[in-house]
Amino acid sequence: MKKPELGTLCIHAGYTPGNGEPRQMPLIQSTTFKYDSSDAMGRLFDLEDSGYFYTRLQNPTNDMVAARLTALEGGVAGMLTSSGQAANLFACHNICQAGDHMISTAAIYGGTFNLFAASFAKMGIEVTFVDQNASDEELHAAFRPNTKLLFGETLTNPGVQVLDIRRMARIAHEHGVPLIVDNTFPTPINCRPFEFGADIVTHSTTKYLDGHGTTVGGAIIDSGNFDWDAHASKFPGLTSPDPTYHGLVFTKAFGKAAYITKATVVLMRDLGAIQAPQNAFYLGLGIQTLNVRMKFINNSALEVAKYLQSVPELKWIHYPGLENDSYHTLAAEYMPGGCSGVMALALEGGRDFANKFMDSLKLITIETHVDDCHSCILHPASHTHRQLNEKQLAEAGVDPDLMRLSIGLEDPKDIIADIEQALQAAREFLA
């Protein structure tokens, strides 16, 4: 049988029921697991056998959903975390420690920016933020002998810029470090970063993967392509004996699964940011419709973006699906099937006009969330990026006027009608 298409993987990957077993992926809502002998349990703790003993580290439902995501991304191993923020923390901290340095593109989600700029600094990990559109020479200059990774977002939040994945991967690999990318906005339906050279992918599964705004979670997927042993001195946590596991060397014991295994048995063991099995169960259900949802949302968002171009008050709009967008060429390369449902825009008339416009929306709701079946909007400088100062906002590509609009599963004609009536209300308010 040929390799299944993505839509088929959304439904079948990660779980194949046997005769008389549940058709749907089962929810294993148990904290612990029973064994017949002390020796059997001990072998699990020594990583000599595979299995489950405590849900703080691993759970069968979580692993089945992680396997589904791994198949969709084309990776070798994956894990679920309690949030997208935890996923980015684990993904980087798994190979960084106090005294290390990492590089991140600046135009990223405000919460991730704060994680890197503030919390990582307290952990002794220094982060340099770079413009993802800087020249190769400028990017190369940011690397140091103790640099351990390069991080970026495939489609930035909230600026909707497209990352040149091939270029970033090439530059990272020239310095012997992996490229880690957050693929939350496109999802693997629209973009599969491993095919362009990325090494590790993270997700906030809270967004399109769940798709219904019901469960907070994150995920990390490893391509298995980065050769840790070839750069052993940079990554001692993976390539040298771990004293907490009797001198086990992860790359020797687990091969291509070394990175995810270490993140599970060390970081999850010690930090415990596991996704609740019930959340994983809901996530598995959400992924089943991911393929059809994303195709509908891609089309609806493009229709709404084209309409917005005709609005007299439109100051600017960023949506890579538009042919005149500065990132359209990159989007065509990395996201040929569509650019998801998020766009950034600004309106003439200042903050008062924008606030009245947002407050007058009836179908589209003002909320912190993004990427689910409900269309929503927010003003990042006032909301998600509120903690950043003006300089940091500029570095993150967040214009003070920027509004982030996320298109859901409503009929695009109704979304456009809601925008039209809200614009009219704002016009009358300021008349």
C-alpha positions in Angstrom: 0.0 0.0 0.0 1.3 3.5 -0.9 2.1 6.0 1.8 -1.2 7.5 3.1 -2.1 11.1 2.3 -2.2 13.7 5.1 -6.0 13.5 5.3 -5.8 9.8 6.0 -3.0 10.2 8.5 -5.2 12.7 10.4 -7.7 10.0 11.1 -5.6 6.8 11.2 -2.0 7.5 12.3 -0.9 6.6 15.8 -3.6 4.1 16.6 -4.8 0.9 14.8 -7.4 -1.0 16.7 -7.3 -4.8 16.9 -10.2 -7.2 16.7 -12.9 -6.1 19.0 -11.0 -3.1 20.3 -12.4 0.5 20.3 -12.6 2.2 16.9 -11.7 5.5 18.5 -8.4 6.1 20.1 -9.0 5.2 23.8 -8.6 7.7 26.7 -6.3 6.1 29.3 -7.2 8.2 32.3 -4.9 6.7 34.9 -2.0 8.1 36.8 -0.2 4.8 37.3 0.2 1.4 35.8 0.4 -2.1 37.4 3.2 -4.6 37.0 3.6 -8.1 38.2 7.1 -7.9 39.6 9.5 -5.4 41.2 12.1 -6.2 38.6 9.8 -5.3 35.7 9.1 -1.9 37.3 12.8 -1.4 37.9 13.8 -2.1 34.3 11.4 0.7 33.3 13.1 3.2 35.6 16.5 2.2 34.2 15.2 2.7 30.6 16.0 -0.9 29.9 12.4 -1.7 28.9 9.7 0.5 27.3 6.4 1.0 29.0 4.4 3.2 31.3 4.6 3.6 35.1 3.5 7.2 35.8 1.5 9.6 33.7 3.7 12.6 34.7 6.3 11.2 32.2 4.3 9.3 29.7 0.7 8.1 29.0 -0.6 5.8 26.2 -3.2 8.3 25.0 -0.6 11.1 24.8 1.8 8.8 22.9 -0.8 7.8 20.4 -1.7 11.4 19.6 2.0 12.3 19.5 2.5 9.5 17.0 -0.3 10.9 14.9 1.4 14.3 14.8 4.8 12.8 14.2 3.4 11.0 11.1 1.8 14.3 9.9 5.1 16.1 10.2 7.2 13.3 8.8 9.3 12.9 11.9 10.7 10.0 13.9 9.5 10.7 17.4 7.3 13.2 19.3 5.9 14.1 22.6 3.0 16.2 24.0 3.4 19.0 26.6 1.0 20.9 28.8 1.1 24.0 26.5 2.8 25.4 23.5 4.9 27.5 25.8 6.1 24.3 27.6 6.9 22.8 24.2 9.2 25.7 23.3 10.8 25.6 26.7 11.5 21.9 26.5 12.6 22.0 22.9 15.3 24.5 23.6 16.2 23.6 27.2 16.7 20.0 26.1 20.0 21.0 24.5 20.7 24.3 26.3 21.9 24.8 29.8 23.4 27.6 32.0 26.3 29.3 30.1 24.9 28.5 26.7 23.7 30.8 23.9 20.9 30.5 21.4 19.6 32.6 18.5 15.9 33.4 17.8 14.3 35.4 15.2 12.7 38.5 16.8 9.3 38.4 15.0 7.8 35.7 17.3 4.8 35.3 19.6 5.1 37.7 22.6 4.9 34.9 25.1 7.8 33.1 23.5 9.8 36.4 23.3 9.3 36.8 27.0 10.3 33.2 27.7 13.6 33.6 25.8 14.4 37.2 26.9 13.4 37.0 30.6 13.1 33.5 31.9 15.9 32.0 29.9 18.2 34.8 31.1 17.4 33.8 34.7 18.4 30.3 33.8 21.7 31.4 32.5 20.9 30.9 28.8 21.6 34.0 26.7 19.4 34.6 23.7 20.3 36.9 20.7 17.3 38.1 18.7 17.8 38.6 15.0 15.8 40.0 12.0 14.9 36.9 10.0 15.3 39.0 6.9 18.8 40.1 7.7 21.6 39.1 5.3 23.4 35.9 5.6 26.5 37.8 6.9 24.5 39.4 9.7 23.0 36.1 10.7 26.3 34.3 10.7 27.7 37.1 12.9 25.2 36.3 15.6 26.7 32.8 16.2 29.1 32.1 19.0 31.2 29.0 20.0 28.5 28.2 22.7 25.5 28.7 20.4 23.3 25.6 20.6 20.3 26.3 18.3 18.5 28.7 15.9 14.8 29.2 16.5 12.0 30.7 14.4 8.3 30.5 13.5 7.2 29.2 10.1 4.5 31.9 10.0 5.1 34.5 12.6 2.6 35.5 15.3 1.2 38.2 14.9 3.1 39.7 11.9 2.3 36.8 9.5 5.8 36.8 8.1 7.0 33.6 6.3 10.3 32.1 7.5 12.8 31.2 4.8 13.3 27.7 6.2 15.9 26.5 3.7 18.1 29.5 4.3 17.8 29.3 8.1 18.5 25.6 8.1 21.6 26.0 5.9 22.9 28.7 8.2 22.2 26.8 11.4 23.9 23.6 10.0 27.0 25.5 8.9 27.5 26.3 12.6 26.7 22.7 13.7 23.4 23.5 15.4 19.8 22.5 14.7 17.0 24.7 13.4 13.9 24.5 15.7 10.7 26.0 14.2 7.3 26.6 15.7 4.8 25.4 13.0 1.6 26.3 14.9 0.0 28.7 12.4 0.5 26.6 9.2 0.1 23.1 10.7 1.6 20.2 8.8 -1.4 20.4 6.4 0.0 23.7 5.0 3.8 23.4 5.8 6.1 20.5 6.6 9.3 22.1 7.8 11.4 18.9 7.8 11.1 18.7 4.0 13.0 22.0 3.9 15.8 21.2 6.3 14.3 22.1 9.8 15.3 19.6 12.5 12.8 20.0 15.3 9.2 21.3 15.1 7.1 22.6 18.0 3.4 23.4 18.1 0.8 25.0 20.4 -1.7 22.2 19.9 -4.2 24.6 21.5 -4.6 26.3 18.1 -5.6 24.7 14.8 -4.6 21.2 15.8 -7.3 21.1 18.4 -9.4 23.5 16.4 -12.2 24.1 18.8 -10.7 26.2 21.6 -11.2 23.5 24.2 -7.8 22.2 25.2 -4.5 23.8 26.0 -1.4 21.8 24.9 1.8 21.6 23.0 3.9 19.2 21.0 7.6 18.6 20.0 8.4 16.5 16.9 12.0 15.5 16.0 12.9 14.8 12.4 15.7 12.5 13.5 17.9 14.1 10.9 20.3 16.1 13.0 23.5 14.2 13.8 24.2 15.0 17.5 27.2 12.8 17.7 28.9 14.7 14.8 28.8 17.7 17.1 29.2 15.8 20.4 31.0 18.5 22.3 28.1 21.0 21.7 25.5 18.6 23.1 26.9 16.7 26.1 23.4 16.1 27.5 22.7 13.8 24.5 26.2 12.4 23.8 27.9 11.9 27.2 26.9 9.7 30.1 23.9 10.8 32.1 24.6 10.2 35.8 20.9 10.1 36.7 20.6 7.0 34.5 23.7 5.1 35.5 25.9 6.6 32.8 23.5 5.9 29.9 24.3 7.8 26.7 21.1 8.8 24.9 22.5 8.9 21.3 24.0 5.4 21.8 21.0 3.9 23.5 18.2 5.4 21.5 19.6 6.5 18.1 17.3 8.8 16.2 14.9 8.9 19.2 17.6 10.3 21.5 16.3 13.9 21.6 12.7 13.1 22.4 13.7 10.3 24.8 15.9 12.7 26.8 13.2 15.4 26.8 10.7 12.8 28.2 12.8 11.0 30.8 14.8 14.0 32.0 12.8 17.2 31.4 9.3 15.7 31.8 10.6 13.7 34.8 11.9 16.8 36.5 9.6 19.6 35.3 6.4 17.6 34.8 4.7 19.7 32.1 2.7 16.8 30.8 -0.5 17.2 28.7 -3.5 15.8 30.5 -4.6 12.6 28.9 -8.1 14.0 28.5 -6.8 17.0 26.7 -4.7 14.6 24.4 -7.9 12.7 23.7 -9.8 15.8 22.6 -6.7 16.8 20.6 -6.8 13.5 18.8 -10.4 14.1 17.9 -9.6 17.6 16.6 -6.8 16.4 14.4 -9.2 14.0 12.6 -10.8 17.0 10.9 -7.6 19.1 10.5 -7.2 18.4 6.8 -10.7 19.6 5.8 -10.8 22.4 8.3 -7.5 23.9 7.1 -8.5 23.7 3.4 -11.8 25.5 4.2 -10.0 28.1 6.3 -7.3 28.7 3.7 -10.0 29.6 1.1 -12.1 31.7 3.5 -9.1 33.7 4.7 -8.0 34.5 1.2 -11.5 35.7 0.3 -11.7 37.9 3.4 -8.2 39.3 2.8 -9.1 40.2 -0.8 -12.2 42.0 0.5 -10.2 43.9 3.1 -8.0 45.3 0.3 -11.1 47.2 -1.0 -11.9 48.8 2.4 -11.3 52.6 2.2 -9.9 52.8 5.7 -7.4 50.0 5.2 -3.9 51.3 6.0 -2.2 48.0 5.2 -2.7 44.2 5.4 -0.3 41.3 5.7 -1.5 38.0 4.4 1.0 35.9 2.3 -1.8 34.4 0.2 -2.3 37.8 -1.4 -0.2 38.1 -4.6 1.1 41.6 -3.7 2.2 40.5 -0.2 6.0 40.8 0.3 6.1 37.2 1.5 3.9 35.7 -1.2 6.9 34.1 -3.1 8.1 32.4 0.1 4.6 31.3 0.9 4.2 29.7 -2.5 7.4 27.7 -1.8 6.7 26.6 1.7 2.9 26.7 1.9 1.7 26.0 -1.6 -1.7 24.7 -0.4 -2.6 27.8 1.6 -1.5 30.2 4.3 -3.9 29.4 7.1 -6.4 31.9 8.5 -4.4 34.5 10.3 -3.8 38.0 8.9 -2.5 41.3 10.3 -4.0 44.6 9.3 -4.2 48.2 10.3 -6.9 50.8 9.7 -6.7 54.6 9.2 -8.3 56.7 11.9 -6.1 55.9 14.8 -6.7 53.8 18.0 -10.2 55.2 18.5 -11.4 54.0 15.1 -9.8 50.6 15.6 -11.3 50.2 19.0 -14.8 51.1 17.9 -14.4 48.8 14.9 -13.4 45.8 17.2 -16.0 46.7 19.8 -18.8 46.7 17.1 -18.0 43.3 15.7 -20.8 40.8 16.4 -19.8 37.5 14.8 -16.0 38.0 15.2 -15.1 38.1 18.9 -12.3 39.9 20.7 -10.3 37.2 22.5 -6.7 36.1 23.3 -7.1 33.0 21.3 -6.5 32.4 17.6 -6.7 29.5 15.1 -10.0 27.7 15.9 -13.4 27.4 14.5 -14.5 30.8 15.7 -13.3 34.0 14.0 -11.6 36.3 16.4 -9.5 39.5 16.6 -7.2 41.3 19.0 -4.8 44.2 19.2 -1.4 42.6 20.1 0.2 45.8 21.4 -2.6 46.0 24.0 -3.0 42.3 24.6 -0.6 39.5 23.8 2.5 41.7 23.5 1.5 44.1 26.3 4.6 43.3 28.3 7.0 44.4 25.5 8.4 48.0 25.4 8.3 50.0 22.2 11.8 48.9 21.2 10.9 45.2 21.7 7.6 45.7 19.8 9.6 47.0 16.9 12.0 44.1 17.1 9.1 41.7 17.1 7.5 43.3 14.1 4.5 44.4 16.0 3.2 47.8 14.7 1.2 49.7 17.4 -1.7 49.8 14.9 -1.6 46.1 14.1 -4.7 44.0 14.6 -4.6 40.2 14.3 -7.6 38.7 12.6 -8.1 34.9 12.7 -10.6 33.4 10.3 -12.7 30.5 11.5 -15.2 28.1 10.0 -18.1 30.6 9.6 -19.2 31.3 6.0 -16.9 33.9 4.7 -19.8 36.0 3.4 -21.0 36.3 7.0 -17.5 37.3 8.2 -17.3 40.0 5.5 -20.8 41.2 6.4 -19.8 41.5 10.1 -16.7 43.5 9.1 -18.8 45.8 6.9 -21.3 46.6 9.7 -18.5 47.2 12.3 -16.7 49.5 9.9 -19.9 51.5 9.3 -20.4 51.7 13.1 -16.8 53.1 13.5 -17.4 55.6 10.7 -20.6 56.9 12.3 -18.9 57.1 15.8 -16.2 59.3 14.5 -18.3 61.4 12.1 
